[in-house]
Amino acid sequence: MSQITCNVASIEKLNAFLYRIFLAPTSVVSFKAGQYVSVIMGEGDKRHFSIANTPSSDLIELHIGATEDNKYAMQVVEKMQSGEPLEVEIANGAAYLRESSTRPIILMAGGTGFSYVKSILEQIVESELKNPVYLYWGVKEYSHFYFEEQAINWSTEHHNIHFHPVVELPEAFWQGKKGYVHQAVLDEFNDLSEFDIYIVGRFEMAKIAREDFIKQGALIDNIYGDAFAFI
């Protein structure tokens, strides 16, 4: 973990609540796929966001869901929009991709947690890892799949990557998986003992998912999620 200064390279609003932001570090950075940055807002005030790109990238990509009701994230976006340099800590988190593992992988993300699995998936592709990968991305409603095309492309271009979108409150036209994203995993695999499982999302979701996955055979040492450091 190191503290660096970053300039804001670009800010793009992807939908009503989601910002895609690229930061340009002013010095060389090093991190692992699946780690996060902590934006330093003041003394004792650090805001955490997953890095959405691979360590080989020159920029740091963030996906920040922010509304006026969500001051934690909105204040960070407003600070970035000011154009002033940012101080951030990089290479935080222990839920990074275990590249040496040959076990099949389940990536489970809720909402904007997709940024976390995007970094891991891009690293898997870049490193040409052959592990079977099962991506489960759950959202409240279909319109929240802000990177669905990219996820579909991974699954069509790489035989070992499988994409399973899950909508909690689906519209009438939706023909895919419905309900809670972790339940979709449980419905698909009777025995989770052979998997490396990466979880990102709301703390309560991560807690319930870990408990239910262990009941279905998952090994606690092979379940990764930075939420578990806080719950």
C-alpha positions as CSV (number, residue, x, y, z in Angstrom):
1,M,0.0,0.0,0.0
2,S,1.3,3.4,-1.0
3,Q,0.0,7.0,-1.0
4,I,0.2,8.8,-4.4
5,T,-1.1,11.9,-6.1
6,C,-3.5,11.5,-9.0
7,N,-4.9,13.8,-11.6
8,V,-8.4,13.3,-12.9
9,A,-8.0,12.3,-16.6
10,S,-11.7,12.0,-17.4
11,I,-15.2,11.6,-15.9
12,E,-18.1,10.0,-17.9
13,K,-21.6,9.5,-16.6
14,L,-22.8,6.1,-17.7
15,N,-26.4,6.4,-16.4
16,A,-28.4,8.3,-13.9
17,F,-26.2,7.3,-10.9
18,L,-23.0,5.9,-12.2
19,Y,-19.7,7.6,-13.0
20,R,-16.8,6.1,-14.9
21,I,-13.6,7.9,-13.8
22,F,-10.0,7.6,-15.0
23,L,-7.2,8.8,-12.7
24,A,-3.7,9.5,-13.9
25,P,-1.1,8.7,-11.2
26,T,1.8,11.2,-11.0
27,S,4.2,8.3,-10.1
28,V,4.6,4.6,-10.9
29,V,2.0,2.5,-9.1
30,S,1.7,-1.2,-8.4
31,F,-1.3,-3.3,-7.5
32,K,-3.0,-6.6,-8.0
33,A,-6.2,-7.3,-9.9
34,G,-9.1,-7.1,-7.5
35,Q,-7.6,-4.5,-5.1
36,Y,-9.0,-1.1,-4.4
37,V,-8.0,2.5,-3.9
38,S,-8.8,4.7,-0.9
39,V,-9.5,8.3,-1.8
40,I,-8.2,10.5,1.1
41,M,-10.9,13.1,1.8
42,G,-9.4,14.4,5.0
43,E,-7.7,13.3,8.2
44,G,-9.1,9.9,9.1
45,D,-11.5,10.0,6.2
46,K,-10.8,7.5,3.4
47,R,-13.4,6.4,0.8
48,H,-12.8,3.0,-0.8
49,F,-13.5,2.1,-4.4
50,S,-12.6,-1.0,-6.5
51,I,-10.1,-0.6,-9.3
52,A,-11.7,-1.6,-12.6
53,N,-8.7,-2.3,-14.7
54,T,-5.6,-4.4,-14.8
55,P,-2.2,-3.5,-13.2
56,S,-0.7,-3.1,-16.7
57,S,-2.8,-0.1,-17.4
58,D,-1.4,3.4,-17.2
59,L,-4.6,4.9,-15.7
60,I,-6.7,3.9,-12.7
61,E,-10.4,3.2,-13.7
62,L,-13.1,3.6,-11.1
63,H,-16.9,3.0,-11.3
64,I,-18.6,5.1,-8.7
65,G,-22.3,4.9,-8.0
66,A,-23.3,8.3,-6.6
67,T,-26.5,10.2,-5.9
68,E,-27.4,13.2,-3.8
69,D,-28.7,10.7,-1.1
70,N,-25.3,8.9,-1.1
71,K,-22.9,11.5,0.3
72,Y,-20.1,9.0,0.9
73,A,-19.7,8.6,-2.9
74,M,-21.1,11.9,-4.2
75,Q,-18.7,14.0,-2.2
76,V,-15.8,12.1,-3.9
77,V,-17.3,12.6,-7.4
78,E,-17.7,16.3,-6.6
79,K,-14.1,16.5,-5.4
80,M,-12.9,14.8,-8.7
81,Q,-15.1,17.2,-10.7
82,S,-13.3,20.2,-9.2
83,G,-10.2,19.3,-11.2
84,E,-7.9,19.4,-8.2
85,P,-5.3,16.6,-7.7
86,L,-6.3,13.8,-5.4
87,E,-4.4,11.9,-2.8
88,V,-5.1,8.2,-2.8
89,E,-3.8,5.0,-1.2
90,I,-3.5,2.2,-3.8
91,A,-3.0,-1.6,-3.5
92,N,-5.5,-2.0,-0.6
93,G,-7.4,-5.2,-0.1
94,A,-6.7,-8.9,0.2
95,A,-9.3,-10.2,-2.2
96,Y,-7.1,-10.0,-5.3
97,L,-6.9,-12.7,-8.0
98,R,-4.9,-15.8,-7.0
99,E,-3.2,-16.3,-10.4
100,S,-1.3,-19.4,-9.3
101,S,-4.5,-21.3,-8.5
102,T,-5.8,-23.8,-11.1
103,R,-9.2,-24.1,-9.4
104,P,-12.4,-23.1,-11.2
105,I,-13.5,-19.6,-10.3
106,I,-16.8,-18.0,-9.4
107,L,-17.0,-14.2,-9.6
108,M,-20.1,-12.9,-7.9
109,A,-20.8,-9.1,-8.1
110,G,-23.8,-7.0,-7.0
111,G,-24.4,-3.7,-8.8
112,T,-21.4,-1.5,-9.3
113,G,-19.3,-4.3,-7.7
114,F,-18.8,-5.2,-11.4
115,S,-15.8,-2.9,-11.4
116,Y,-14.0,-5.4,-9.1
117,V,-14.7,-8.4,-11.3
118,K,-13.9,-6.4,-14.4
119,S,-10.3,-6.0,-13.1
120,I,-10.0,-9.7,-12.3
121,L,-11.6,-10.8,-15.6
122,E,-9.3,-8.6,-17.7
123,Q,-6.3,-10.0,-15.8
124,I,-7.5,-13.5,-16.5
125,V,-7.7,-12.7,-20.2
126,E,-4.4,-10.8,-20.3
127,S,-2.6,-13.6,-18.5
128,E,-4.3,-16.3,-20.6
129,L,-5.4,-18.3,-17.5
130,K,-7.3,-21.4,-18.4
131,N,-9.4,-21.8,-15.2
132,P,-13.1,-22.1,-15.9
133,V,-14.7,-18.8,-14.8
134,Y,-18.3,-18.3,-13.9
135,L,-19.4,-14.6,-13.7
136,Y,-22.6,-13.9,-11.8
137,W,-23.6,-10.3,-11.9
138,G,-26.7,-9.3,-10.0
139,V,-28.6,-6.0,-10.4
140,K,-31.9,-4.6,-9.1
141,E,-33.3,-4.0,-12.6
142,Y,-32.1,-4.7,-16.1
143,S,-31.1,-1.1,-16.9
144,H,-28.4,-1.3,-14.3
145,F,-26.3,-3.7,-16.5
146,Y,-24.1,-0.9,-17.5
147,F,-21.3,-3.1,-19.0
148,E,-23.4,-6.0,-20.2
149,E,-22.0,-6.0,-23.7
150,Q,-18.5,-6.3,-22.4
151,A,-19.4,-9.2,-20.2
152,I,-21.1,-11.0,-23.1
153,N,-18.1,-10.4,-25.3
154,W,-15.8,-12.1,-22.7
155,S,-18.0,-15.2,-22.7
156,T,-18.2,-15.4,-26.5
157,E,-14.5,-14.8,-27.2
158,H,-13.1,-17.0,-24.4
159,H,-14.4,-20.6,-24.1
160,N,-13.5,-20.8,-20.3
161,I,-15.6,-17.7,-19.4
162,H,-19.3,-18.0,-18.7
163,F,-21.6,-15.0,-18.0
164,H,-24.8,-15.3,-15.9
165,P,-26.7,-12.0,-15.5
166,V,-29.3,-12.0,-12.7
167,V,-32.1,-9.5,-12.2
168,E,-33.7,-9.1,-8.8
169,L,-36.8,-7.3,-10.0
170,P,-37.1,-8.3,-13.7
171,E,-39.3,-6.6,-16.2
172,A,-41.8,-8.8,-18.2
173,F,-39.4,-9.3,-21.1
174,W,-36.5,-10.7,-19.0
175,Q,-35.9,-14.4,-19.7
176,G,-32.7,-14.9,-17.7
177,K,-32.0,-15.7,-14.1
178,K,-34.2,-13.9,-11.5
179,G,-33.9,-13.1,-7.8
180,Y,-30.8,-12.8,-5.6
181,V,-27.5,-13.3,-7.3
182,H,-26.0,-15.6,-4.7
183,Q,-29.1,-17.9,-4.9
184,A,-28.4,-18.3,-8.7
185,V,-24.9,-19.6,-7.8
186,L,-26.4,-22.1,-5.2
187,D,-29.0,-23.2,-7.8
188,E,-26.3,-23.9,-10.4
189,F,-23.7,-25.8,-8.3
190,N,-24.6,-28.5,-5.7
191,D,-21.0,-28.7,-4.4
192,L,-18.8,-25.6,-4.2
193,S,-15.8,-27.3,-2.6
194,E,-13.6,-27.1,-5.7
195,F,-14.1,-23.4,-6.4
196,D,-12.2,-20.2,-5.7
197,I,-15.0,-17.7,-5.0
198,Y,-14.7,-14.0,-5.2
199,I,-17.6,-11.9,-3.7
200,V,-18.2,-8.2,-4.0
201,G,-21.4,-6.2,-3.0
202,R,-23.2,-4.9,0.0
203,F,-21.9,-6.1,3.3
204,E,-25.1,-7.9,4.3
205,M,-25.2,-9.7,0.9
206,A,-21.6,-10.8,1.2
207,K,-22.2,-12.1,4.7
208,I,-25.2,-14.2,3.7
209,A,-23.6,-15.5,0.6
210,R,-20.5,-16.7,2.4
211,E,-22.6,-18.5,5.0
212,D,-24.8,-20.2,2.4
213,F,-21.8,-21.1,0.2
214,I,-20.0,-22.7,3.1
215,K,-23.2,-24.8,3.8
216,Q,-22.9,-25.9,0.2
217,G,-19.4,-27.1,0.6
218,A,-17.3,-24.0,-0.2
219,L,-14.0,-23.8,1.8
220,I,-13.8,-20.6,3.8
221,D,-10.1,-20.2,2.9
222,N,-11.1,-20.1,-0.8
223,I,-13.7,-17.4,-0.4
224,Y,-12.4,-13.9,-1.1
225,G,-14.1,-10.6,-0.4
226,D,-12.8,-7.4,1.2
227,A,-16.2,-6.9,2.8
228,F,-15.3,-9.7,5.2
229,A,-12.7,-7.4,6.9
230,F,-15.5,-5.2,8.0
231,I,-18.2,-7.7,9.1
